[in-house]
């Protein structure tokens, strides 16, 4: 009975997706109405109005949307409009976006600076090192500085290596954690010694460092992760993920992380580390970890919300892969994954990253054959995730 209900739901979604194919074509060809009014509505206090305005702007031809959004970033008197306009602009993949991003690296608007740094992390430019490095000394906004660190870590240039190593040991733990995470994600082998030093010291950053060692990998990582170092409970859990990332038995690692996440008597810190470990492993395109997150985010329980956010994090880091995995899943799993993604995106609060995911889905929609299952899934994701 449950399967039948899910199947009927999916068939209805596929039908609506087919209708959306036609609607998408008509929208792009005919335009989306009053573009300036839509841009102004990005700052509406009414969330549905903001959401609808963004959807209309996304469906506006780039030849009209790009100049209008660029002007809004530069000239709007509403700071939230400037921020949202820049987020939407980044998904149009326009060659002029880089010039605008460089203009706003010292902008008065924290959120605009954050988006600029996040864009540079995804589009690293060697020449930007001389511009970004001085900003390390002046940027203090809690949610902006991690984005700046990510942009620098993505460069990997010799010029940024010593300053980034210094950042591993400098400042508040919150900022140091962001540095360790960025260096790990970008496999910054030059910072391995500094990160290993933290991984060997019992403390609040130890689990971050252990994960980063696994992400960086290399011939020394396995030996480092096998050292008889005293580890915090969180770091002990995270070591399972790190070992999977260096190529050890991932099946065993995923089982251990799942057990740590679902043990009724598990401490909050260990549960967090387990979910983050599963997310990191899934970001490395490990299907078992992804399936576990979908399951944990789909059943009632204390880890449901955290698992949904972890799943959304995988989606923004590996959009094409996760869409392909959803496509290959059976009907109940596919529905569960889409519902979990919706919940995760509602809580993730990463506007730029989510916009890039939506852009990837939209690009996949146009690449897919008309009437085919890939296009139908893309349409469903666009509709269900309110893109």
PyMOL commands that set and color helices and strands:
alter all, ss='L'
color gray80, all
select helices_A, chain A and resi 2-30+35-43+47-58+62-75+79-90+97-103+110-122+126-135+142-155+158-168+173-185+189-199+206-216+221-225+233-245+250-262+268-283+287-296+304-317+319-328+331-348+351-367+373-384
alter helices_A, ss='H'
color red, helices_A
deselect
rebuild
show_as cartoon
